[in-house]
Amino acid sequence: MKILVAIDESEGSLYALQWALEHLYLPETEGSAAITIVHVQPHTAVPAGAGKCFF
């Protein structure tokens, strides 16, 4: 079994991780189970042309 949980800094995502660990990870499947945790961050928009200076 493969489980992927995406988390950010919100309380809801930490609850989702806790729920997945408690309900989906079964110790008896230890050899065939994998949990992947992906930490996501909000995308910060950069205006077009930012960082390019023409003189």
C-alpha positions as CSV (number, residue, x, y, z in Angstrom):
1,M,0.0,0.0,0.0
2,K,1.2,3.5,-0.8
3,I,-0.1,6.6,1.0
4,L,0.7,10.2,0.1
5,V,-0.3,13.0,2.4
6,A,0.3,16.6,1.4
7,I,0.7,19.0,4.3
8,D,1.3,22.7,4.7
9,E,1.3,24.8,7.9
10,S,-2.4,24.6,8.5
11,E,-4.0,22.8,11.3
12,G,-6.2,20.9,8.9
13,S,-3.3,19.3,7.0
14,L,-1.7,18.2,10.3
15,Y,-5.0,16.6,11.2
16,A,-5.0,14.8,7.8
17,L,-1.6,13.4,8.5
18,Q,-2.5,12.3,12.0
19,W,-5.7,10.6,10.6
20,A,-3.8,8.8,7.8
21,L,-1.2,7.5,10.3
22,E,-3.9,6.3,12.7
23,H,-6.3,4.8,10.1
24,L,-4.3,3.8,7.1
25,Y,-0.9,2.7,8.4
26,L,-1.2,-0.8,9.7
27,P,1.8,-2.3,11.5
28,E,1.1,-5.8,10.1
29,T,1.8,-4.5,6.6
30,E,5.1,-2.9,7.6
31,G,7.1,-4.5,4.8
32,S,4.8,-3.5,2.0
33,A,3.5,-0.1,3.1
34,A,5.0,3.3,2.3
35,I,3.9,6.7,3.5
36,T,5.1,9.8,1.6
37,I,4.7,13.2,3.1
38,V,4.8,16.2,0.8
39,H,5.3,19.6,2.4
40,V,3.7,22.3,0.2
41,Q,4.1,26.1,0.4
42,P,1.9,28.7,-1.1
43,H,3.1,30.1,-4.4
44,T,4.3,33.7,-4.2
45,A,3.4,35.6,-7.4
46,V,6.3,37.6,-8.9
47,P,5.3,40.3,-11.4
48,A,6.5,39.8,-14.9
49,G,9.9,41.4,-15.5
50,A,10.7,41.4,-11.8
51,G,14.4,40.8,-11.3
52,K,15.4,42.1,-14.7
53,C,16.7,45.6,-14.8
54,F,17.6,47.2,-18.1
55,F,19.6,50.4,-18.1
